[in-house]
Amino acid sequence: MIVDNLEMPYYAVVFSTIPSENTEGYIEAAQRMEILAKQQKGFLGIESARSKIGITVSYWQTLADITAWKNNIEHTAVRELGRDKWYKKYQLRISKVERAYGFEN
């Protein structure tokens, strides 16, 4: 699903990953994190694609909301599992979105 029609400005957290060979428990954890993120203050939406490179983009109202999500205890535990078990590499980028447009056929 593509998230659209968000009120600007807002923030995008882009999480790009290269998965390790060990993905046991990963899908379940990712699904749980999406459910948990949706319950957080300031959460606006999420888009994700996973293959040889995984990319998840979550959208937030404020930088403070992103920091609160980062510091969520359950999210912190899963992030540590990712470092130890699921990812060869990851990169996280936070951007302020001031303009957006799209197309739908």
C-alpha positions in Angstrom: 0.0 0.0 0.0 1.3 3.5 -0.8 0.6 6.2 1.8 -0.6 9.4 0.3 -2.5 12.6 1.1 -0.4 13.4 4.2 -0.4 16.9 5.6 2.9 18.6 5.1 5.4 19.0 6.4 6.0 15.6 7.9 9.0 13.3 8.4 10.0 10.1 6.6 12.3 7.5 8.2 13.9 5.4 5.5 15.2 2.1 6.8 17.3 0.2 4.2 18.6 -3.3 4.9 20.7 -6.1 3.6 19.3 -9.3 5.3 21.6 -12.0 6.7 21.0 -15.7 5.9 19.3 -16.2 9.2 15.7 -14.8 8.9 14.1 -17.0 11.5 11.5 -14.9 13.4 12.1 -11.8 11.2 8.7 -11.6 9.5 6.8 -12.0 12.8 9.0 -9.3 14.4 8.5 -7.0 11.5 4.7 -7.5 11.6 4.7 -6.8 15.4 6.8 -3.6 14.9 4.3 -2.4 12.3 1.4 -3.0 14.7 3.3 -1.3 17.5 4.4 1.7 15.4 0.8 2.3 14.4 -0.1 2.8 18.1 2.6 5.5 18.6 1.9 9.2 18.8 2.5 10.9 15.5 2.6 7.8 13.3 1.2 8.6 9.9 1.8 5.5 7.8 4.3 2.9 6.5 5.4 1.4 3.2 7.7 -1.6 2.9 9.3 -3.9 0.3 11.5 -6.8 1.1 13.8 -8.9 -1.2 17.6 -8.8 -1.6 17.4 -5.3 -0.2 14.7 -4.4 2.2 13.3 -0.9 2.4 10.8 0.3 4.9 9.6 3.9 5.0 7.6 5.1 8.0 6.0 8.6 8.2 5.8 10.7 11.3 4.5 14.1 12.4 7.5 15.3 14.3 11.1 14.5 15.1 10.1 14.0 18.8 7.6 11.3 17.7 10.5 9.5 15.8 12.7 9.7 18.9 9.9 8.3 21.1 9.5 5.4 18.7 13.3 4.8 18.6 13.2 4.7 22.4 10.2 2.3 22.7 11.4 -0.6 24.8 10.0 -3.4 22.6 11.3 -1.6 19.4 14.8 -1.3 21.1 14.8 -5.1 21.8 13.8 -6.0 18.2 16.4 -3.5 16.8 19.1 -5.3 18.9 17.9 -8.7 17.5 18.2 -7.2 14.0 21.8 -6.2 14.6 22.7 -9.6 16.1 20.7 -11.9 13.8 18.8 -10.5 10.8 20.9 -7.9 9.1 24.3 -7.9 7.4 23.9 -4.1 7.1 21.4 -1.4 7.5 21.1 2.3 7.0 18.6 4.7 8.5 17.8 8.1 7.1 15.4 10.7 8.4 14.1 13.4 6.0 11.6 16.3 6.3 9.0 16.1 3.5 8.0 19.5 2.3 6.5 18.5 -1.1 5.1 15.3 -2.5 3.0 14.3 -5.5 2.0 11.1 -7.2 0.0 9.4 -9.9 -2.8 6.8 -9.9 -4.2 5.2 -13.0 
